[in-house]
């Protein structure tokens, strides 16, 4: 499955167009990581726990979007966009959407 | 009295450790930017058709950077008197450059020649419950399409 945020796939032509596909996840942190984040809010620096959480969420959302595209019989997703939002303290939603197409 | 002492300790910790972390981070950022400067990040390209390349693949980079106490207090003061919130400018700058670097690293590993249609998404995460107003931490996501040559 080819993924791109352009409107076309480099080196290939789009032959069929299936419509919008999307994937989203909402993940919550567990206490251990949130406690570290609280401490880090005094001294600053990268929150590796949260970065990892968002990275996993993103991969999970992309997998869900890919499954939806496969269900249509597509082999590429173009014009992909991301949206992140924080739901409650310690929970974030990641939404990924794009257009499923067939390329050759 | 002891409340004020705790406040001062947190402020001092925030300032000292925050400053050290920031300087080290910037040093690391500059070093890696120097290594990856031959891989251009291009913001156009969405509607272009690229024929000379074998494939394009989505590459992403993200980072979450926490606010420190000194910055939070500084920003609260500026929120009263107005003006540029210089305290947050370095936070956002670090996060953006770090996210872009991670995206470039991922593209580089795939052997890309350029990254087109680069987009940035920024959002704030959580924050201390109640107490003082202010951002908890900021997340920056950078994503684009890596062009891999034939």
gemmi code that builds the backbone of each chain (N, CA, C; Angstrom):
import gemmi

chains = {
    "A": [
        ("UNK", (0.867, -1.192, 0.000), (0.000, 0.000, 0.000), (0.895, 1.229, 0.000)),
        ("UNK", (0.751, 2.037, -1.033), (1.573, 3.250, -1.127), (0.858, 4.392, -0.412)),
        ("UNK", (1.597, 5.133, 0.394), (1.000, 6.270, 1.096), (1.731, 7.527, 0.686)),
        ("UNK", (0.992, 8.599, 0.384), (1.651, 9.841, 0.033), (0.752, 11.021, 0.369)),
        ("UNK", (1.356, 12.186, 0.644), (0.479, 13.326, 0.870), (0.404, 14.250, -0.342)),
        ("UNK", (0.897, 13.738, -1.495), (0.731, 14.483, -2.740), (-0.615, 14.092, -3.340)),
        ("UNK", (-0.988, 14.776, -4.438), (-2.255, 14.400, -5.071), (-2.070, 13.295, -6.098)),
        ("UNK", (-0.804, 12.925, -6.372), (-0.571, 11.835, -7.307), (0.576, 11.014, -6.754)),
        ("UNK", (0.761, 9.819, -7.299), (1.852, 8.985, -6.825), (3.029, 9.123, -7.792)),
        ("UNK", (4.206, 9.516, -7.319), (5.348, 9.693, -8.212), (5.667, 8.419, -8.978)),
        ("UNK", (5.833, 8.528, -10.285), (6.223, 7.376, -11.096), (5.068, 6.460, -11.476)),
        ("UNK", (3.828, 6.807, -11.092), (2.700, 5.923, -11.409), (1.500, 6.757, -11.836)),
        ("UNK", (0.527, 6.088, -12.460), (-0.706, 6.779, -12.860), (-1.888, 6.261, -12.077)),
        ("UNK", (-2.799, 7.184, -11.764), (-3.994, 6.782, -11.023), (-5.028, 6.282, -12.018)),
        ("UNK", (-5.551, 5.059, -11.811), (-6.531, 4.531, -12.746), (-7.939, 4.509, -12.168)),
        ("UNK", (-8.054, 4.270, -10.857), (-9.393, 4.271, -10.267), (-9.418, 5.018, -8.948)),
        ("UNK", (-10.581, 5.509, -8.599), (-10.688, 6.402, -7.452), (-11.817, 5.898, -6.561)),
        ("UNK", (-11.509, 5.609, -5.288), (-12.523, 4.985, -4.436), (-13.155, 5.892, -3.397)),
        ("UNK", (-12.611, 7.070, -3.180), (-13.239, 7.934, -2.173), (-12.407, 8.029, -0.918)),
        ("UNK", (-12.934, 8.729, 0.089), (-12.168, 9.034, 1.293), (-12.072, 7.839, 2.224)),
        ("UNK", (-10.893, 7.620, 2.778), (-10.723, 6.613, 3.823), (-10.103, 7.314, 5.020)),
        ("UNK", (-10.364, 6.780, 6.195), (-9.849, 7.444, 7.388), (-9.522, 6.436, 8.463)),
        ("UNK", (-8.737, 6.880, 9.436), (-8.439, 6.038, 10.587), (-8.224, 6.957, 11.762)),
        ("UNK", (-8.664, 6.551, 12.938), (-8.392, 7.393, 14.096), (-8.231, 6.547, 15.328)),
        ("UNK", (-7.455, 7.045, 16.274), (-7.330, 6.380, 17.576), (-7.370, 7.435, 18.656)),
        ("UNK", (-7.846, 7.038, 19.824), (-7.757, 7.880, 21.008), (-6.978, 7.055, 22.013)),
        ("UNK", (-5.889, 7.596, 22.485), (-5.083, 6.852, 23.461), (-4.965, 7.616, 24.747)),
        ("UNK", (-4.955, 6.878, 25.838), (-4.773, 7.523, 27.144), (-3.445, 7.075, 27.728)),
        ("UNK", (-2.863, 7.893, 28.539), (-1.589, 7.583, 29.165), (-1.819, 6.778, 30.434)),
        ("UNK", (-0.810, 6.032, 30.831), (-0.958, 5.422, 32.156), (-0.206, 6.246, 33.190)),
        ("UNK", (-0.494, 6.034, 34.445), (-0.063, 6.907, 35.530), (1.444, 7.156, 35.531)),
        ("UNK", (2.219, 6.096, 35.291), (3.676, 6.236, 35.344), (4.184, 7.322, 34.423)),
        ("UNK", (3.742, 7.277, 33.170), (4.221, 8.252, 32.210), (3.696, 9.644, 32.503)),
        ("UNK", (2.476, 9.728, 33.018), (1.891, 11.033, 33.293), (2.596, 11.705, 34.462)),
        ("UNK", (3.044, 10.891, 35.424), (3.763, 11.413, 36.576), (5.087, 12.035, 36.110)),
        ("UNK", (5.783, 11.325, 35.225), (7.038, 11.863, 34.689), (6.786, 13.162, 33.953)),
        ("UNK", (5.664, 13.205, 33.241), (5.337, 14.419, 32.498), (5.118, 15.573, 33.459)),
        ("UNK", (4.511, 15.283, 34.615), (4.302, 16.310, 35.624), (5.621, 16.870, 36.121)),
        ("UNK", (6.591, 15.970, 36.346), (7.909, 16.427, 36.785), (8.588, 17.224, 35.688)),
        ("UNK", (8.460, 16.712, 34.472), (9.098, 17.390, 33.361), (8.523, 18.782, 33.137)),
        ("UNK", (7.315, 18.993, 33.588), (6.718, 20.319, 33.439), (7.358, 21.343, 34.353)),
        ("UNK", (8.267, 20.904, 35.206), (9.015, 21.874, 36.016), (10.327, 22.199, 35.324)),
        ("UNK", (10.987, 21.171, 34.758), (12.303, 21.412, 34.186), (12.326, 21.449, 32.666)),
        ("UNK", (11.237, 21.055, 32.009), (11.234, 21.101, 30.551), (11.966, 19.921, 29.934)),
        ("UNK", (12.026, 19.898, 28.602), (12.705, 18.812, 27.907), (11.703, 17.932, 27.182)),
        ("UNK", (12.200, 16.978, 26.408), (11.291, 16.165, 25.613), (10.576, 15.128, 26.463)),
        ("UNK", (9.291, 14.950, 26.198), (8.505, 13.942, 26.899), (8.522, 12.687, 26.048)),
        ("UNK", (9.505, 11.818, 26.300), (9.653, 10.657, 25.419), (8.435, 9.739, 25.491)),
        ("UNK", (7.844, 9.625, 26.683), (6.670, 8.776, 26.842), (5.530, 9.209, 25.943)),
        ("UNK", (5.257, 10.511, 25.929), (4.198, 11.031, 25.083), (4.538, 10.916, 23.605)),
        ("UNK", (5.810, 11.170, 23.273), (6.218, 11.067, 21.861), (5.955, 9.655, 21.369)),
        ("UNK", (6.343, 8.683, 22.229), (6.152, 7.284, 21.860), (4.672, 6.971, 21.708)),
        ("UNK", (3.872, 7.480, 22.650), (2.427, 7.258, 22.613), (1.835, 7.773, 21.316)),
        ("UNK", (2.221, 8.987, 20.935), (1.662, 9.579, 19.719), (2.156, 8.856, 18.483)),
        ("UNK", (3.409, 8.384, 18.526), (3.960, 7.623, 17.403), (3.165, 6.341, 17.202)),
        ("UNK", (2.890, 5.633, 18.319), (2.095, 4.403, 18.235), (0.688, 4.687, 17.738)),
        ("UNK", (0.078, 5.756, 18.274), (-1.281, 6.132, 17.839), (-1.307, 6.392, 16.361)),
        ("UNK", (-0.280, 7.088, 15.892), (-0.237, 7.444, 14.485), (-0.142, 6.199, 13.633)),
        ("UNK", (0.729, 5.281, 14.018), (0.866, 4.045, 13.251), (-0.423, 3.245, 13.264)),
        ("UNK", (-1.081, 3.182, 14.422), (-2.349, 2.464, 14.533), (-3.413, 3.095, 13.630)),
        ("UNK", (-3.516, 4.425, 13.638), (-4.504, 5.115, 12.786), (-4.217, 4.852, 11.323)),
        ("UNK", (-2.923, 4.888, 10.958), (-2.564, 4.645, 9.553), (-2.937, 3.223, 9.165)),
        ("UNK", (-2.716, 2.252, 10.081), (-3.116, 0.869, 9.807), (-4.618, 0.766, 9.564)),
        ("UNK", (-5.407, 1.471, 10.379), (-6.868, 1.415, 10.214), (-7.288, 2.016, 8.883)),
        ("UNK", (-6.612, 3.096, 8.496), (-6.930, 3.723, 7.217), (-6.560, 2.776, 6.071)),
        ("UNK", (-5.414, 2.106, 6.214), (-4.965, 1.172, 5.160), (-5.964, 0.023, 5.016)),
        ("UNK", (-6.466, -0.466, 6.172), (-7.424, -1.595, 6.120), (-8.661, -1.185, 5.358)),
        ("UNK", (-9.131, 0.035, 5.619), (-10.322, 0.526, 4.927), (-10.063, 0.606, 3.428)),
        ("UNK", (-8.869, 1.058, 3.059), (-8.518, 1.186, 1.639), (-8.428, -0.193, 0.990)),
        ("UNK", (-7.839, -1.155, 1.710), (-7.723, -2.515, 1.171), (-9.097, -3.111, 0.924)),
        ("UNK", (-10.027, -2.786, 1.839), (-11.403, -3.264, 1.715), (-12.027, -2.810, 0.403)),
        ("UNK", (-11.659, -1.601, -0.068), (-12.166, -1.109, -1.348), (-11.446, -1.721, -2.530)),
        ("UNK", (-10.286, -2.311, -2.269), (-9.477, -2.837, -3.362), (-8.466, -1.834, -3.891)),
        ("UNK", (-8.155, -0.819, -3.090), (-7.201, 0.184, -3.541), (-5.779, -0.298, -3.269)),
        ("UNK", (-4.796, 0.279, -3.986), (-3.423, -0.054, -3.638), (-2.594, 1.175, -3.298)),
        ("UNK", (-3.256, 2.337, -3.177), (-2.525, 3.538, -2.735), (-3.484, 4.511, -2.088)),
        ("UNK", (-2.942, 5.344, -1.198), (-3.764, 6.398, -0.582), (-3.036, 7.709, -0.824)),
        ("UNK", (-3.733, 8.663, -1.458), (-3.099, 9.943, -1.771), (-3.731, 11.056, -0.951)),
        ("UNK", (-3.042, 12.220, -0.950), (-3.534, 13.418, -0.291), (-3.852, 13.154, 1.187)),
        ("UNK", (-2.898, 12.540, 1.871), (-3.102, 12.197, 3.284), (-2.907, 13.430, 4.148)),
        ("UNK", (-3.792, 13.610, 5.118), (-3.642, 14.689, 6.086), (-3.829, 14.144, 7.486)),
        ("UNK", (-3.164, 14.813, 8.452), (-3.273, 14.418, 9.859), (-3.967, 15.501, 10.667)),
        ("UNK", (-4.658, 15.118, 11.714), (-5.180, 16.098, 12.669), (-5.009, 15.513, 14.069)),
        ("UNK", (-4.425, 16.301, 14.975), (-4.270, 15.824, 16.361), (-5.065, 16.709, 17.266)),
        ("UNK", (-5.697, 16.133, 18.265), (-6.289, 17.006, 19.281), (-6.224, 16.330, 20.630)),
        ("UNK", (-6.177, 17.134, 21.659), (-6.111, 16.607, 23.010), (-7.533, 16.527, 23.547)),
        ("UNK", (-7.919, 15.355, 24.037), (-9.316, 15.155, 24.457), (-9.493, 15.549, 25.905)),
        ("UNK", (-8.816, 14.825, 26.802), (-8.855, 15.254, 28.205), (-7.391, 15.269, 28.626)),
        ("UNK", (-7.129, 15.535, 29.863), (-5.733, 15.544, 30.255), (-5.172, 14.136, 30.118)),
        ("UNK", (-4.131, 13.997, 29.340), (-3.516, 12.690, 29.197), (-4.112, 11.817, 28.109)),
        ("UNK", (-5.110, 12.295, 27.353), (-5.643, 11.490, 26.247), (-5.604, 12.333, 24.990)),
        ("UNK", (-5.183, 11.700, 23.875), (-5.128, 12.472, 22.644), (-5.729, 11.659, 21.513)),
        ("UNK", (-6.355, 12.365, 20.562), (-6.939, 11.693, 19.417), (-6.101, 12.021, 18.211)),
        ("UNK", (-5.791, 10.994, 17.389), (-5.093, 11.258, 16.157), (-5.953, 10.781, 15.006)),
        ("UNK", (-6.205, 11.668, 14.060), (-7.100, 11.380, 12.949), (-6.306, 11.500, 11.659)),
        ("UNK", (-6.380, 10.463, 10.830), (-5.650, 10.466, 9.567), (-6.660, 10.232, 8.451)),
        ("UNK", (-6.602, 11.000, 7.370), (-7.559, 10.750, 6.288), (-6.899, 10.993, 4.940)),
        ("UNK", (-7.421, 10.314, 3.924), (-6.839, 10.444, 2.601), (-7.814, 9.885, 1.574)),
        ("UNK", (-7.386, 9.865, 0.316), (-8.239, 9.352, -0.760), (-7.660, 8.042, -1.260)),
        ("UNK", (-8.476, 6.981, -1.294), (-8.005, 5.666, -1.749), (-8.109, 5.598, -3.264)),
        ("UNK", (-7.033, 5.158, -3.908), (-7.015, 5.074, -5.383), (-6.314, 3.787, -5.800)),
        ("UNK", (-6.450, 3.464, -7.086), (-5.698, 2.345, -7.643), (-4.684, 2.929, -8.612)),
        ("UNK", (-3.428, 2.548, -8.469), (-2.378, 3.067, -9.348), (-1.696, 1.921, -10.080)),
        ("UNK", (-1.082, 2.256, -11.229), (-0.226, 1.258, -11.883), (0.909, 1.953, -12.630)),
    ],
    "B": [
        ("UNK", (4.918, 31.042, 53.955), (6.371, 31.231, 53.762), (6.976, 30.020, 53.050)),
        ("UNK", (6.597, 28.823, 53.533), (7.167, 27.617, 52.913), (6.640, 27.463, 51.489)),
        ("UNK", (5.420, 27.952, 51.258), (4.875, 27.906, 49.886), (5.730, 28.721, 48.936)),
        ("UNK", (6.125, 29.895, 49.426), (6.960, 30.768, 48.601), (8.321, 30.140, 48.350)),
        ("UNK", (8.842, 29.439, 49.375), (10.143, 28.780, 49.224), (10.063, 27.697, 48.152)),
        ("UNK", (8.964, 26.914, 48.197), (8.783, 25.864, 47.181), (8.705, 26.488, 45.791)),
        ("UNK", (7.945, 27.580, 45.717), (7.809, 28.291, 44.440), (9.177, 28.705, 43.906)),
        ("UNK", (10.015, 29.265, 44.779), (11.342, 29.711, 44.349), (12.219, 28.547, 43.914)),
        ("UNK", (12.130, 27.441, 44.658), (12.927, 26.267, 44.304), (12.529, 25.753, 42.926)),
        ("UNK", (11.196, 25.663, 42.704), (10.719, 25.173, 41.404), (11.151, 26.108, 40.280)),
        ("UNK", (11.077, 27.405, 40.576), (11.470, 28.389, 39.572), (12.939, 28.231, 39.217)),
        ("UNK", (13.764, 28.077, 40.253), (15.203, 27.933, 40.052), (15.525, 26.655, 39.287)),
        ("UNK", (14.915, 25.551, 39.735), (15.099, 24.265, 39.046), (14.705, 24.393, 37.579)),
        ("UNK", (13.538, 25.004, 37.379), (13.021, 25.165, 36.023), (13.990, 25.962, 35.183)),
        ("UNK", (14.494, 27.046, 35.770), (15.395, 27.884, 35.004), (16.698, 27.164, 34.684)),
        ("UNK", (17.355, 26.625, 35.706), (18.682, 26.035, 35.516), (18.628, 24.789, 34.636)),
        ("UNK", (17.811, 23.804, 35.086), (17.782, 22.563, 34.317), (17.171, 22.777, 32.934)),
        ("UNK", (16.156, 23.649, 32.892), (15.530, 23.954, 31.608), (16.526, 24.551, 30.636)),
        ("UNK", (17.334, 25.489, 31.141), (18.320, 26.152, 30.300), (19.360, 25.156, 29.786)),
        ("UNK", (19.830, 24.277, 30.682), (20.832, 23.291, 30.290), (20.268, 22.352, 29.227)),
        ("UNK", (19.044, 21.854, 29.477), (18.389, 20.959, 28.517), (18.264, 21.629, 27.160)),
        ("UNK", (17.844, 22.914, 27.202), (17.621, 23.627, 25.956), (18.912, 23.802, 25.176)),
        ("UNK", (19.988, 24.195, 25.880), (21.266, 24.394, 25.191), (21.760, 23.092, 24.579)),
        ("UNK", (21.670, 21.992, 25.338), (22.106, 20.700, 24.810), (21.273, 20.280, 23.618)),
        ("UNK", (19.976, 20.517, 23.728), (19.084, 20.145, 22.626), (19.427, 20.922, 21.368)),
        ("UNK", (19.641, 22.250, 21.524), (19.983, 23.064, 20.363), (21.293, 22.626, 19.732)),
        ("UNK", (22.244, 22.242, 20.594), (23.532, 21.779, 20.064), (23.311, 20.539, 19.202)),
        ("UNK", (22.511, 19.602, 19.745), (22.219, 18.377, 19.005), (21.468, 18.668, 17.710)),
        ("UNK", (20.528, 19.619, 17.772), (19.750, 19.984, 16.578), (20.674, 20.535, 15.496)),
        ("UNK", (21.575, 21.465, 15.891), (22.463, 22.072, 14.892), (23.366, 21.036, 14.238)),
        ("UNK", (23.840, 20.096, 15.072), (24.720, 19.044, 14.553), (24.005, 18.203, 13.503)),
        ("UNK", (22.798, 17.765, 13.826), (22.059, 16.908, 12.907), (21.586, 17.663, 11.677)),
        ("UNK", (21.245, 18.947, 11.847), (20.832, 19.748, 10.678), (21.993, 19.887, 9.703)),
        ("UNK", (23.214, 20.010, 10.254), (24.394, 20.097, 9.396), (24.565, 18.838, 8.572)),
        ("UNK", (24.319, 17.673, 9.214), (24.496, 16.412, 8.494), (23.446, 16.223, 7.421)),
        ("UNK", (22.226, 16.701, 7.656), (21.130, 16.422, 6.725), (20.817, 17.590, 5.812)),
        ("UNK", (21.741, 18.560, 5.701), (21.368, 19.759, 4.944), (21.266, 19.529, 3.447)),
        ("UNK", (21.757, 18.382, 2.933), (21.642, 18.140, 1.507), (20.330, 17.519, 1.101)),
        ("UNK", (19.455, 17.276, 2.054), (18.152, 16.708, 1.742), (17.132, 17.833, 1.853)),
        ("UNK", (16.671, 18.388, 0.703), (15.786, 19.543, 0.806), (14.376, 19.176, 1.246)),
        ("UNK", (13.761, 20.085, 2.018), (12.355, 19.958, 2.414), (11.607, 20.998, 1.607)),
        ("UNK", (10.677, 20.569, 0.772), (9.991, 21.484, -0.128), (8.525, 21.539, 0.262)),
        ("UNK", (7.942, 22.744, 0.290), (6.560, 22.802, 0.725), (5.563, 22.749, -0.423)),
        ("UNK", (6.030, 22.895, -1.686), (5.073, 22.739, -2.773), (5.132, 21.296, -3.246)),
        ("UNK", (4.393, 20.982, -4.270), (4.497, 19.643, -4.841), (3.214, 18.849, -4.776)),
        ("UNK", (2.212, 19.400, -4.086), (0.993, 18.612, -3.923), (0.340, 18.295, -5.264)),
        ("UNK", (0.309, 19.291, -6.155), (-0.388, 19.069, -7.429), (0.559, 18.730, -8.564)),
        ("UNK", (1.843, 18.565, -8.243), (2.804, 18.240, -9.301), (2.813, 16.751, -9.552)),
        ("UNK", (3.152, 16.381, -10.787), (3.300, 14.966, -11.095), (4.784, 14.697, -11.244)),
        ("UNK", (5.310, 13.761, -10.498), (6.734, 13.494, -10.517), (7.018, 12.245, -11.324)),
        ("UNK", (7.664, 12.412, -12.508), (7.900, 11.249, -13.359), (9.244, 10.600, -13.132)),
        ("UNK", (10.253, 11.426, -12.748), (11.612, 10.894, -12.720), (11.937, 10.081, -11.493)),
        ("UNK", (10.977, 9.881, -10.625), (11.280, 9.187, -9.397), (10.625, 7.826, -9.370)),
        ("UNK", (11.297, 6.894, -8.697), (10.802, 5.516, -8.641), (9.536, 5.443, -7.801)),
        ("UNK", (9.582, 6.049, -6.635), (8.406, 6.015, -5.759), (8.438, 7.163, -4.779)),
        ("UNK", (7.310, 7.363, -4.150), (7.263, 8.364, -3.085), (6.624, 7.696, -1.901)),
        ("UNK", (7.122, 7.974, -0.724), (6.465, 7.384, 0.446), (6.315, 8.427, 1.534)),
        ("UNK", (5.283, 8.268, 2.325), (4.992, 9.215, 3.392), (6.045, 9.069, 4.484)),
        ("UNK", (6.648, 10.161, 4.893), (7.568, 10.087, 6.028), (7.140, 11.113, 7.065)),
        ("UNK", (7.230, 10.728, 8.327), (6.737, 11.607, 9.384), (7.775, 11.735, 10.488)),
        ("UNK", (7.673, 12.811, 11.243), (8.528, 12.972, 12.415), (7.731, 13.734, 13.444)),
        ("UNK", (7.790, 13.314, 14.697), (7.043, 14.070, 15.699), (7.797, 14.093, 17.011)),
        ("UNK", (7.481, 15.103, 17.797), (8.126, 15.241, 19.096), (7.155, 15.942, 20.038)),
        ("UNK", (7.267, 15.638, 21.332), (6.478, 16.337, 22.349), (7.471, 16.950, 23.312)),
        ("UNK", (7.432, 18.262, 23.477), (8.380, 18.929, 24.388), (7.593, 19.595, 25.514)),
        ("UNK", (8.042, 19.350, 26.729), (7.336, 19.886, 27.887), (7.771, 21.311, 28.175)),
        ("UNK", (6.816, 22.048, 28.720), (7.052, 23.398, 29.177), (7.773, 23.322, 30.518)),
        ("UNK", (8.614, 24.287, 30.858), (9.149, 24.237, 32.220), (8.576, 25.367, 33.072)),
        ("UNK", (8.805, 25.281, 34.396), (8.126, 26.174, 35.330), (8.495, 27.632, 35.086)),
        ("UNK", (9.770, 27.867, 34.837), (10.247, 29.225, 34.607), (9.531, 29.847, 33.397)),
        ("UNK", (9.394, 29.062, 32.332), (8.711, 29.560, 31.133), (7.251, 29.856, 31.442)),
        ("UNK", (6.644, 28.981, 32.239), (5.222, 29.155, 32.524), (4.969, 30.440, 33.289)),
        ("UNK", (5.807, 30.706, 34.294), (5.648, 31.928, 35.084), (5.915, 33.146, 34.214)),
        ("UNK", (6.997, 33.070, 33.420), (7.329, 34.177, 32.525), (6.183, 34.493, 31.584)),
        ("UNK", (5.588, 33.434, 31.031), (4.485, 33.641, 30.088), (3.268, 34.226, 30.787)),
        ("UNK", (3.037, 33.813, 32.038), (1.899, 34.366, 32.794), (2.077, 35.862, 32.984)),
        ("UNK", (3.313, 36.296, 33.267), (3.575, 37.727, 33.453), (3.349, 38.472, 32.146)),
        ("UNK", (3.848, 37.911, 31.049), (3.663, 38.584, 29.769), (2.189, 38.633, 29.385)),
        ("UNK", (1.438, 37.638, 29.835), (0.002, 37.670, 29.566), (-0.687, 38.835, 30.253)),
        ("UNK", (-0.026, 39.403, 31.276), (-0.609, 40.579, 31.943), (-0.200, 41.861, 31.250)),
        ("UNK", (1.081, 41.927, 30.813), (1.557, 43.200, 30.272), (1.559, 43.248, 28.747)),
        ("UNK", (1.394, 42.084, 28.090), (1.364, 42.071, 26.634), (2.758, 42.012, 26.027)),
        ("UNK", (2.841, 41.702, 24.735), (4.134, 41.659, 24.058), (4.476, 40.253, 23.591)),
        ("UNK", (5.625, 40.110, 22.961), (6.052, 38.804, 22.449), (6.325, 37.853, 23.602)),
        ("UNK", (5.785, 36.647, 23.475), (6.051, 35.663, 24.516), (7.314, 34.921, 24.120)),
        ("UNK", (8.460, 35.531, 24.386), (9.734, 34.959, 23.948), (10.004, 33.631, 24.647)),
        ("UNK", (9.385, 33.430, 25.819), (9.593, 32.188, 26.551), (9.144, 30.985, 25.734)),
        ("UNK", (7.999, 31.126, 25.057), (7.493, 30.003, 24.294), (8.110, 29.894, 22.914)),
        ("UNK", (8.718, 31.002, 22.439), (9.247, 30.963, 21.075), (10.326, 29.905, 20.925)),
        ("UNK", (11.192, 29.793, 21.942), (12.263, 28.795, 21.809), (11.699, 27.387, 21.923)),
        ("UNK", (10.648, 27.214, 22.733), (10.006, 25.905, 22.892), (9.449, 25.419, 21.556)),
        ("UNK", (8.704, 26.319, 20.890), (8.070, 25.949, 19.628), (9.118, 25.737, 18.540)),
        ("UNK", (10.159, 26.594, 18.565), (11.220, 26.480, 17.568), (11.938, 25.137, 17.680)),
        ("UNK", (12.283, 24.767, 18.924), (12.949, 23.477, 19.158), (12.092, 22.318, 18.663)),
        ("UNK", (10.815, 22.367, 19.027), (9.917, 21.265, 18.686), (9.787, 21.131, 17.177)),
        ("UNK", (9.645, 22.272, 16.490), (9.474, 22.233, 15.048), (10.713, 21.703, 14.348)),
        ("UNK", (11.872, 22.207, 14.783), (13.117, 21.766, 14.144), (13.383, 20.289, 14.424)),
        ("UNK", (13.080, 19.839, 15.632), (13.276, 18.437, 15.987), (12.366, 17.537, 15.171)),
        ("UNK", (11.101, 17.928, 15.018), (10.158, 17.120, 14.242), (10.609, 17.046, 12.790)),
        ("UNK", (11.052, 18.178, 12.231), (11.517, 18.202, 10.842), (12.745, 17.307, 10.675)),
        ("UNK", (13.641, 17.341, 11.670), (14.835, 16.502, 11.613), (14.493, 15.032, 11.633)),
        ("UNK", (13.505, 14.660, 12.452), (13.121, 13.254, 12.530), (12.495, 12.795, 11.223)),
        ("UNK", (11.724, 13.679, 10.599), (11.129, 13.342, 9.310), (12.234, 13.163, 8.263)),
        ("UNK", (13.215, 14.081, 8.295), (14.331, 13.998, 7.344), (15.127, 12.721, 7.558)),
        ("UNK", (15.318, 12.327, 8.815), (16.076, 11.115, 9.114), (15.364, 9.908, 8.540)),
        ("UNK", (14.041, 9.859, 8.718), (13.275, 8.734, 8.190), (13.366, 8.692, 6.673)),
        ("UNK", (13.284, 9.866, 6.034), (13.372, 9.917, 4.572), (14.751, 9.507, 4.101)),
        ("UNK", (15.772, 9.959, 4.824), (17.149, 9.652, 4.474), (17.409, 8.160, 4.514)),
        ("UNK", (16.824, 7.489, 5.520), (17.010, 6.044, 5.646), (16.420, 5.304, 4.467)),
        ("UNK", (15.378, 5.900, 3.838), (14.797, 5.244, 2.675), (15.530, 5.633, 1.397)),
        ("UNK", (16.553, 6.456, 1.512), (17.334, 6.851, 0.349), (16.674, 7.936, -0.486)),
        ("UNK", (15.950, 8.843, 0.159), (15.229, 9.875, -0.587), (16.164, 10.976, -1.076)),
        ("UNK", (15.750, 11.622, -2.169), (16.536, 12.736, -2.701), (15.959, 14.078, -2.268)),
        ("UNK", (14.648, 14.090, -2.001), (13.991, 15.317, -1.551), (12.694, 14.936, -0.862)),
        ("UNK", (12.187, 15.845, -0.030), (10.883, 15.623, 0.598), (9.981, 16.740, 0.101)),
        ("UNK", (8.854, 16.375, -0.540), (7.965, 17.405, -1.074), (6.667, 17.460, -0.269)),
        ("UNK", (5.962, 18.593, -0.465), (4.684, 18.814, 0.214), (4.813, 18.597, 1.715)),
        ("UNK", (5.783, 19.276, 2.314), (5.990, 19.161, 3.754), (4.936, 19.986, 4.477)),
        ("UNK", (4.285, 19.380, 5.467), (3.276, 20.074, 6.264), (3.618, 19.909, 7.733)),
        ("UNK", (3.204, 20.905, 8.530), (3.415, 20.829, 9.975), (2.077, 20.899, 10.695)),
        ("UNK", (1.918, 20.086, 11.738), (0.739, 20.173, 12.605), (1.238, 20.401, 14.020)),
        ("UNK", (0.660, 21.395, 14.694), (1.072, 21.667, 16.068), (-0.129, 21.545, 16.973)),
        ("UNK", (0.056, 20.954, 18.168), (-1.031, 20.993, 19.137), (-0.448, 20.960, 20.538)),
        ("UNK", (-1.255, 21.422, 21.494), (-0.798, 21.384, 22.883), (-1.414, 20.167, 23.550)),
        ("UNK", (-0.684, 19.637, 24.520), (-1.139, 18.428, 25.213), (-1.289, 18.702, 26.680)),
        ("UNK", (-2.444, 18.341, 27.203), (-2.681, 18.407, 28.645), (-2.350, 19.740, 29.266)),
        ("UNK", (-1.698, 19.706, 30.357), (-1.405, 20.909, 31.131), (-1.690, 20.574, 32.575)),
        ("UNK", (-1.184, 21.368, 33.492), (-1.434, 21.108, 34.915), (-2.917, 21.327, 35.181)),
        ("UNK", (-3.526, 20.467, 35.958), (-4.951, 20.630, 36.251), (-5.133, 21.793, 37.215)),
        ("UNK", (-5.998, 22.722, 36.858), (-6.288, 23.878, 37.726), (-5.083, 24.789, 37.845)),
        ("UNK", (-4.606, 25.001, 38.999), (-3.447, 25.854, 39.365), (-3.304, 27.084, 38.465)),
        ("UNK", (-2.293, 27.062, 37.577), (-2.106, 28.254, 36.746), (-2.453, 27.943, 35.300)),
        ("UNK", (-2.874, 28.951, 34.597), (-3.153, 28.747, 33.174), (-1.828, 28.665, 32.440)),
        ("UNK", (-1.764, 27.862, 31.408), (-0.519, 27.780, 30.644), (-0.485, 26.452, 29.941)),
        ("UNK", (0.329, 26.364, 28.901), (0.347, 25.108, 28.155), (1.156, 24.065, 28.924)),
        ("UNK", (0.791, 22.803, 28.773), (1.529, 21.740, 29.428), (2.735, 21.373, 28.592)),
        ("UNK", (2.442, 20.933, 27.380), (3.531, 20.598, 26.474), (3.012, 20.755, 25.057)),
        ("UNK", (3.952, 20.842, 24.137), (3.531, 21.046, 22.757), (4.016, 19.903, 21.879)),
        ("UNK", (3.135, 19.474, 20.982), (3.491, 18.410, 20.060), (3.550, 18.980, 18.665)),
        ("UNK", (4.611, 18.651, 17.931), (4.689, 19.065, 16.531), (4.854, 17.818, 15.682)),
        ("UNK", (4.049, 17.726, 14.639), (4.139, 16.612, 13.697), (4.521, 17.200, 12.355)),
        ("UNK", (5.576, 16.659, 11.729), (5.962, 17.104, 10.392), (5.800, 15.908, 9.471)),
        ("UNK", (5.157, 16.119, 8.312), (5.025, 14.989, 7.395), (5.147, 15.469, 5.961)),
        ("UNK", (5.611, 14.581, 5.111), (5.812, 14.936, 3.710), (6.011, 13.670, 2.914)),
        ("UNK", (6.195, 13.835, 1.605), (6.402, 12.666, 0.750), (7.855, 12.643, 0.339)),
        ("UNK", (8.528, 11.507, 0.619), (9.929, 11.360, 0.275), (10.028, 10.829, -1.141)),
        ("UNK", (10.796, 11.505, -1.984), (10.951, 11.064, -3.374), (12.209, 10.229, -3.505)),
        ("UNK", (12.018, 8.971, -3.930), (13.147, 8.055, -4.058), (13.474, 7.895, -5.521)),
        ("UNK", (14.746, 8.135, -5.874), (15.133, 8.193, -7.268), (15.124, 6.828, -7.940)),
        ("UNK", (14.954, 6.838, -9.282), (14.941, 5.569, -10.028), (16.281, 4.883, -9.925)),
    ],
}
model = gemmi.Model(1)
for chain_id, residues in chains.items():
    chain = gemmi.Chain(chain_id)
    for i, (resn, *xyz) in enumerate(residues, 1):
        res = gemmi.Residue()
        res.name, res.seqid = resn, gemmi.SeqId(i, " ")
        for name, pos in zip(("N", "CA", "C"), xyz):
            atom = gemmi.Atom()
            atom.name, atom.element = name, gemmi.Element(name[0])
            atom.pos, atom.b_iso = gemmi.Position(*pos), 0.0
            res.add_atom(atom)
        chain.add_residue(res)
    model.add_chain(chain)
structure = gemmi.Structure()
structure.add_model(model)
structure.setup_entities()
